Amino acid sequence: MKTEILVAALAGGMSSNRVLHSSHETAPYECDGLTMFKARPKVVVLPETREEVCYVLKVCQENGVPVVARGAGTGLSGGALPHAEGVLMVMAKFNRILAVDGDARTARVEPGVRNLAISEAVSELGLYYAPDPSSQIACSIGGNIAENSGGVHCLKYGLTVHNVLSVTLALADGSIVTVGSDALDSPGYDLLAVTIGSEGLLGIVLEATVKLLPKPEEMRVVMAAFDDVTKAGDSVGRIIAEGIIPAGLEMMDGPAVAAVEDFVKAGYPLDAEAMLLCEVDGTRDEVAEELLKVERILKDSGATMLRVAKDEAERILFWKGRKSAFPAVGRISPDYYCMDGTIPRKHLSLVLTRMREMSKRYALRCANVFHAGDGNLHPLILFDANDPEELTRAEAFGAEILELCVEVGGTITGEHGVGIEKINEMCVQFSSDELTQFHELKAAFDPTGILNPGKAVPTLNRCAEFGKMHIHKGQMPHPELERF
């Protein structure tokens, strides 16, 4: 469809100054947080009402035009990568907290509301919203729902899917449906769980009802240093085996610690090969008891240093360091590639050792940051995108990490989603029968396939091609490895 015809059709249902199509207007939207893949959308729309969202969808479906939804653009898997022949629907103007029910501990919010803004809005009620991705100061709830985001406290309090009661969606034909309810359970198929993590393939989020939790009476965090990553990894399993479920249990290796400490000055131990942050929360008595147990386990596991945050300010500083890992690494490398795989906790040490071997083989530095408690890995591969050969090696390095995650019984994503980044690795994790079921589910919501096409659900042909050029362990990637 010609751009000028599409623009005129879209402007028929919304203000023309919110229908962007010139090159300088669309340039800022060419990628999300994964900058390795870029595409200019044909048109960008910024709707303000449900009616405008539905109008755009109807126009696009009638004309076979792809639609990609975008929130704050902080995603790290290319889930909001625009379609060059399509419309990018930016939901940033849907930024209102519609209602808060302190008694029911719920909030109704629009998709453009920032993650952190919910907790700020209900703080005076002694409540907060638990999922806290590192980008929570900027990322939006709609994007969190699309990718099933987590954060450093998801070990105890769960991912987005565990903290959302209902979602209102605009479907591809412009109709509106609500899945889930304000009750704790709903009859029929669990369409809410299907929707959360569906990456914009099934519908566009218009509203969500989220759970709120009471603030814990007390929160204490202990920082532990280790002279060996294996000892640090093993201590994670020992804490969980003791029956302790920390609010947060995070691990960083030496390179990540050094980068963060230089950036934040959080008091991290620069001589450590690995570092753990373990936070316990609850009543004062519970916290005191669990903290003693955690310290004992860490000492028995070989910790060379233990330090409990002396007050709330220091606790926040410890966590600020962890949540600043990505920008900290960005200061020491022209580019970095943030991976997101999940493994069984018992294999943490094995996977760390294997990744260090890969780092040497691919001749690329790698700083590791983990949600260690739930086995969610975030290796940061450092490279220079101006060097095409380094870029190819970085992608191959990342693919091999994800294949390793599957090999040890894990999965290719924990919270960043599949997007365009992991489309090939879907073929590693899932069989052709499983992929067929994914396609059928997609078709049930979006029969014409206009929503975020080419993402998250690979074709069987694509899987066959990937099988032919699969990178076996121990081999260097083919220089002409295609990026889909």
Secondary structure, 3 states (H helix, E strand, C coil): CCHHHHHHHHHCCCCHHHEECCHHHHHHHCCCCCCCCCCCCCEEECCCCHHHHHHHHHHHHHHCCCEEEECCCCCCCCCCCCCCCCEEEECCCCCCEEEEECCCCEEEECCCCEHHHHHHHHHHHCEECCCECCCCCCCEHHHHHHHCCCECCHHHHCCHHHCEEEEEEECCCCCEEEEECCCCCCCCCCHHHHHCCCCCCCCEEEEEEEECEECCCEEEEEEEEECCHHHHHHHHHHHHHCCCCCCEEEEEEHHHHHHHHHHHCCCCCCCCCEEEEEEEEECHHHHHHHHHHHHHHHHHCCCCEEEECCCHHHHHHHHHHHHCHHHHHHCCCCEEEECCEECCHHHHHHHHHHHHHHHHHHCCCEEEEEEHHHCEEEEEEEECCCCHHHHHHHHHHHHHHHHHHHHCCCECCCCCCCCCCCCCCHHHHCCHHHHHHHHHHHHHHCCCCCECCCCCCCCHHHHHHHHHCCCCCCCCCCCCCCCC
